[in-house]
Amino acid sequence: MNIDSSLPLVAAGLVGGYATARYSGIRPLGGAVLAAAGAGAGRSWLRRGPAVTGALSATYLGAFGISHPLAKKIGAWPSVLVMTGATVGVTAATLALVDKK
C-alpha cells in the first residue's frame, strides 16, 4: 500500500498545531503550524482536482473546529487525537477511492 504524502501532514498539522499553541502559549504560532501543514497537504490533493481538494480541506478545517467543543467533553488531548485519527482516516479513504478510478 502506498501512503499518500498528505497523511503525515494532516496528522502533523492537527497534533503539531495544538501542541505548538499549548506549549508555546502562542496560539497564532499553533495556527501557523496548522496552516503550513494544511497547505502542504492541499498541494498533494490538488492533482486530484478542485472538488477533492475542497472536500479534504473542509474536513481538515472542520476537524480543527470540532475539536474545540469536543475538548470540553473529553479533554483537549483526547479530542485532538480523536479528530486527527478521524481526519487521517477520511483522507486516506477518500484518496483511495479517487485514485482507484
Residue frames as qw, qx, qy, qz and C-alpha x, y, z in Angstrom:
[[0.000, 0.889, 0.457, 0.000, 0.00, 0.00, 0.00],
 [0.414, 0.347, 0.005, 0.842, 1.32, 3.41, -0.98],
 [0.250, -0.697, -0.464, 0.487, 0.89, 6.04, 1.77],
 [0.272, 0.824, 0.237, 0.437, -0.04, 9.42, 0.36],
 [0.450, 0.167, -0.297, 0.826, 2.33, 12.20, 1.43],
 [0.267, -0.544, -0.065, -0.792, -0.59, 14.27, 2.70],
 [0.746, -0.472, -0.458, -0.102, -1.48, 11.85, 5.53],
 [0.626, -0.249, -0.363, 0.643, 1.50, 12.68, 7.76],
 [0.106, 0.248, 0.015, 0.963, 0.95, 16.36, 7.02],
 [0.515, -0.546, -0.369, -0.548, -2.68, 16.13, 8.15],
 [0.766, -0.457, -0.404, 0.202, -1.61, 14.46, 11.39],
 [0.529, -0.045, -0.191, 0.826, 1.29, 16.87, 11.94],
 [0.058, -0.434, -0.162, -0.884, -0.91, 19.89, 11.32],
 [0.608, -0.594, -0.318, -0.420, -3.60, 18.91, 13.79],
 [0.810, -0.440, -0.259, 0.288, -1.40, 17.43, 16.53],
 [0.575, 0.048, -0.067, 0.814, 1.55, 19.75, 15.94],
 [0.062, -0.582, -0.176, -0.792, -0.62, 22.85, 15.73],
 [0.648, -0.682, -0.240, -0.240, -2.27, 22.07, 19.05],
 [0.813, -0.314, -0.176, 0.458, 1.00, 21.12, 20.74],
 [0.419, 0.297, 0.011, 0.858, 2.71, 24.26, 19.47],
 [0.259, -0.661, -0.161, -0.686, -0.09, 26.51, 20.71],
 [0.762, -0.594, -0.242, -0.086, -0.36, 24.77, 24.06],
 [0.813, -0.313, -0.101, 0.481, 3.30, 24.52, 24.96],
 [0.404, 0.266, 0.047, 0.874, 4.47, 27.82, 23.49],
 [0.051, -0.616, -0.503, 0.604, 1.46, 29.72, 24.82],
 [0.119, 0.417, -0.277, -0.857, 1.25, 31.46, 21.44],
 [0.640, 0.405, 0.605, -0.247, -1.99, 30.45, 19.73],
 [0.532, 0.766, -0.137, -0.334, -1.17, 32.15, 16.41],
 [0.000, -0.569, 0.806, 0.164, 2.02, 30.08, 16.21],
 [0.471, 0.093, 0.868, -0.124, -0.08, 26.93, 16.52],
 [0.584, 0.673, 0.296, -0.346, -2.32, 28.30, 13.79],
 [0.266, 0.755, -0.503, -0.326, 0.72, 28.83, 11.59],
 [0.226, -0.261, 0.936, 0.068, 1.71, 25.17, 12.04],
 [0.543, 0.411, 0.684, -0.262, -1.87, 24.11, 11.22],
 [0.486, 0.789, 0.012, -0.376, -1.92, 26.34, 8.13],
 [0.093, 0.659, -0.689, -0.287, 1.52, 25.31, 6.84],
 [0.317, -0.068, 0.946, 0.019, 0.76, 21.59, 7.13],
 [0.533, 0.564, 0.544, -0.319, -2.67, 22.12, 5.58],
 [0.379, 0.789, -0.251, -0.415, -1.15, 24.00, 2.66],
 [0.049, -0.456, 0.863, 0.212, 1.33, 21.17, 2.10],
 [0.421, 0.212, 0.874, -0.121, -1.43, 18.57, 2.19],
 [0.480, 0.706, 0.269, -0.447, -3.55, 20.72, -0.10],
 [0.209, 0.663, -0.565, -0.446, -0.81, 20.78, -2.72],
 [0.169, -0.127, 0.972, 0.107, -0.90, 16.99, -2.78],
 [0.406, 0.472, 0.723, -0.300, -4.70, 16.99, -3.13],
 [0.299, 0.656, -0.105, -0.685, -4.72, 19.50, -5.99],
 [0.100, 0.307, -0.814, -0.482, -3.63, 16.92, -8.54],
 [0.108, 0.304, 0.946, -0.042, -6.90, 15.07, -7.81],
 [0.026, -0.572, -0.540, -0.617, -8.95, 18.12, -8.71],
 [0.115, -0.370, 0.208, -0.898, -10.66, 21.04, -7.01],
 [0.737, -0.402, -0.245, -0.485, -13.60, 19.01, -5.65],
 [0.844, -0.175, -0.424, 0.279, -11.29, 16.61, -3.78],
 [0.376, 0.224, -0.317, 0.842, -9.13, 19.49, -2.57],
 [0.341, -0.438, 0.007, -0.832, -12.17, 21.40, -1.33],
 [0.830, -0.369, -0.314, -0.276, -13.70, 18.39, 0.40],
 [0.796, -0.114, -0.398, 0.442, -10.48, 17.39, 2.14],
 [0.189, 0.323, -0.236, 0.897, -9.68, 20.98, 3.11],
 [0.540, -0.472, -0.084, -0.692, -13.15, 21.29, 4.65],
 [0.882, -0.279, -0.378, 0.022, -12.59, 18.02, 6.50],
 [0.607, 0.107, -0.369, 0.696, -9.24, 19.23, 7.84],
 [0.048, -0.335, 0.170, -0.926, -10.56, 22.61, 8.97],
 [0.693, -0.418, -0.269, -0.523, -13.75, 21.03, 10.26],
 [0.807, -0.188, -0.487, 0.276, -11.72, 18.70, 12.47],
 [0.312, 0.169, -0.332, 0.874, -9.93, 21.70, 13.92],
 [0.358, -0.360, -0.031, -0.861, -13.26, 23.39, 14.62],
 [0.808, -0.331, -0.377, -0.309, -14.98, 20.31, 16.05],
 [0.660, 0.021, -0.580, 0.477, -12.06, 19.54, 18.35],
 [0.005, -0.334, 0.321, -0.886, -12.79, 22.64, 20.41],
 [0.668, -0.323, 0.064, -0.668, -16.29, 21.77, 21.67],
 [0.901, -0.036, -0.432, -0.025, -15.32, 18.11, 21.88],
 [0.430, 0.302, -0.573, 0.629, -12.43, 19.06, 24.17],
 [0.372, -0.380, 0.298, -0.792, -14.93, 20.39, 26.70],
 [0.895, -0.157, -0.065, -0.412, -16.48, 16.93, 26.88],
 [0.983, -0.026, -0.116, 0.140, -13.47, 14.59, 26.73],
 [0.572, -0.633, 0.218, 0.473, -10.39, 16.76, 27.30],
 [0.247, 0.832, -0.286, -0.407, -8.04, 18.60, 24.98],
 [0.071, -0.463, 0.836, 0.285, -5.54, 15.89, 24.04],
 [0.447, 0.220, 0.866, -0.040, -8.16, 13.15, 23.62],
 [0.467, 0.756, 0.288, -0.358, -10.16, 15.49, 21.40],
 [0.186, 0.759, -0.486, -0.392, -7.16, 16.34, 19.23],
 [0.203, -0.280, 0.923, 0.169, -6.22, 12.69, 18.88],
 [0.496, 0.419, 0.739, -0.180, -9.76, 11.53, 18.06],
 [0.444, 0.818, 0.101, -0.352, -10.23, 14.24, 15.45],
 [0.042, 0.665, -0.658, -0.349, -6.78, 13.61, 13.98],
 [0.353, -0.049, 0.931, 0.080, -7.46, 9.89, 13.66],
 [0.502, 0.604, 0.574, -0.233, -10.82, 10.52, 12.06],
 [0.314, 0.852, -0.146, -0.393, -9.41, 13.08, 9.65],
 [0.080, -0.499, 0.808, 0.303, -6.50, 10.89, 8.59],
 [0.430, 0.174, 0.885, -0.028, -8.93, 8.01, 8.09],
 [0.481, 0.743, 0.361, -0.293, -11.36, 10.05, 5.99],
 [0.175, 0.801, -0.413, -0.397, -8.47, 11.47, 3.97],
 [0.225, -0.312, 0.896, 0.222, -6.96, 8.04, 3.32],
 [0.475, 0.385, 0.785, -0.100, -10.32, 6.56, 2.32],
 [0.403, 0.824, 0.131, -0.376, -11.15, 9.48, 0.04],
 [0.098, 0.712, -0.587, -0.372, -7.79, 9.33, -1.71],
 [0.352, -0.094, 0.924, 0.120, -8.03, 5.55, -2.12],
 [0.504, 0.582, 0.611, -0.183, -11.42, 5.92, -3.79],
 [0.320, 0.871, -0.095, -0.359, -10.31, 8.79, -6.02],
 [0.055, -0.621, 0.721, 0.302, -7.05, 7.13, -7.01],
 [0.532, 0.071, 0.844, -0.005, -8.82, 3.85, -7.79],
 [0.572, 0.695, 0.311, -0.306, -10.75, 5.45, -10.65]]
